[in-house]
Amino acid sequence: MADDYDFPKGDLMKGKKGVVMGVANHNSIAWGIASQLAAQGAEMAFTYLGESLERRVRPLAESIGVTTMITADVTDDASMDAAFAAIEKKFGTLDFVVHSIAHADRDQLKGSFVENTTRDGFMLAMNISAYSFVDVARRASRLMPNGGSMLSMTYLGSERVIPNYNMMGVAKAALEACTRYAARDLGPSGIRVNAISAGAMRTLSLAGISGGRGMIAQGRSFSAMKEDTSMEGVAGCALWLLSDLGRSTTGEVVHVDAGFHMMGFPDSGEG
């Protein structure tokens, strides 16, 4: 299954241990990143929520040599206590964490942001999509006595208004701010904290957004490179940020979207 992507083999992550949170299926960005890290020698644990997700993800994990699967509900402190106790028991210390977890109710991801955003929907999206990264950073940093690297996943809807992205855009903006503040706090401990802003890709998250599939075609058409965001590009960026190649880089939101984020007006093709 890891052969779906053309990842270079090497030893950039040899001897490094980490946790990947958010693998849902073979289209997940977290899966692409994990596959790249495995190709470079990393030892990993995956977290999951629920038996059905475990059944779907375990074959993927085993295909790249990941045998440690740990249940973790980011909305429940007791569950997170147990998860990180299990992680500490397995690895002792950590070198990296990939946080690729976000959620907003479907009815918050269509139509009018002002009219459709509810108090409960706002709180849920912020809890799972932003606060969970703060909680993970606090717990994981305690297992990084020799420094390390943390990575969160965001999207351009945090910076600009994207139709129907709505509450998720607000949550991603909060996540990016959390990334910067965590980078400030953890920097003296040698822990780097960054985010990747990937272009629209065929993930379960995109499927939950009204008109989400059209975002891929528009992203390709409006991008500087006139191409889709590739998993190889996103995973390669993650490898840079999580490995020693990323030394001295922290507090950054790195766009990997074929140049979509920098464009003003789409190119009409006319001279």
Sequence and secondary structure as in RCSB ss.txt:
>XXXX:A:sequence
MADDYDFPKGDLMKGKKGVVMGVANHNSIAWGIASQLAAQGAEMAFTYLGESLERRVRPLAESIGVTTMITADVT
DDASMDAAFAAIEKKFGTLDFVVHSIAHADRDQLKGSFVENTTRDGFMLAMNISAYSFVDVARRASRLMPNGGSM
LSMTYLGSERVIPNYNMMGVAKAALEACTRYAARDLGPSGIRVNAISAGAMRTLSLAGISGGRGMIAQGRSFSAM
KEDTSMEGVAGCALWLLSDLGRSTTGEVVHVDAGFHMMGFPDSGEG
>XXXX:A:secstr
 GGGS      TTTT EEEEE   STT HHHHHHHHHHHTT EEEEEE SHHHHHHHHHHHHHTT  EEEE  TT
 HHHHHHHHHHHHHHHSS SEEEE      GGGSSS HHHH  HHHHHHHHIIIIIHHHHHHHHHHTT TT EEE
EEEE GGGTS  TTTHHHHHHHHHHHHHHHHHHHHHGGGTEEEEEEEE   S HHHHTSTTHHHHHHHHHHHSSS
 S   HHHHHHHHHHHHSGGGTT  S EEEESTTGGG SS   S  
